[in-house]
Structure formats: structure tokens, C-alpha cells
Amino acid sequence: MTNTNAGSLSESMLHLLHRAGQVADEMFTEEMQGSDLTPRQFAVLRVLQRLETASQTDIVNDLRISSSVWWRAGL
């Protein structure tokens, strides 16, 4: 027998994480009005602010993203 509540989006961890990401994007957009920076570009600038002479490898490691994501994003 299938539990009808188990499929509820409000109880799905994946859906909740997706919604949290959407809310974070909305908050970022609101805070950065007038800026063309993306959240990832902003994160890179924050790393550079802290590390100043960071290599691409340092940035990727600090942001905990894979290098393939880095290259696809054109950063």
C-alpha cells in the first residue's frame, strides 16, 4: 500500500532544498539591485577579497565546487 503523504512536496527534502535555493536567489537579487553580478561571481569576489592572490584552484577549493562547474560557468 502506498502512503499518500510520502509523496507530498512539502515533505520532500529535494523540493525543500530547491525552494531554499529559490528564496536565496530572490534575496540576492533584491540586495544586489543595479548590479550585474551573479551569486557565483559574488562568491568568487568574496574569496578574492579574503585571499587576495588566490589561484583558480584555491577559489574552486574554497567554494567547494568542482572544476568542471567552474569552467562551464565561464569563470
Buried (B, 14 or more C-beta within 10 A) or exposed (E): EEEEEEEEEEEEEEEEEEEEEEEEEEEBEEEEEEEEEBBBBEBBEEBBEEEEEBEEEEBBEBBEBEEEEBEEEEB
